[in-house]
Amino acid sequence: MIDETTALKRFRKIVIEAQEKGEKGLLIWKNPEEREKWGGNEEEMWVTNAFEVHGYAQDGKAYGTYRNMELTRAIRNAFECEYQFKLATVDGKGIVAMAFQIEKLLSIEGHLMFACRGMLYGHLNGPIVSIPSYQVVE
């Protein structure tokens, strides 16, 4: 089994390479089988009850509505609100994928460690899809 230091170095390299290609985030799936249950193509997936931003209150908090929308749009909305996007399984039980902002992964060591440990310990083990190109990177 790969050790945590080696895993972190490999993951940091993936994140930096994605940033250099102009990507804004990474969507990390629990496993390939779960991704296939959603259709296997992020650009064609739809999410139920995703938050759509309409604006911001004076205190800086986003307001909007929850509705069905494309996965790509749901992730953009989450990133705009500075949220970490979590995708539930098709039946709504448990997490099947998480989206991480590259900027946060590179500037906040805790975010990088959380994402890396998620993969290292099998909670998320791929594939990793870059956002907004939606290309598999690992």
Beta strands, then each sheet from edge to edge (+ up, - down):
strand 1: 25-29
strand 2: 46-56
strand 3: 62-70
strand 4: 85-88
strand 5: 95-101
strand 6: 128-131
sheet 1: 4+ 5- 1+ 6-
sheet 2: 2+ 3-
end
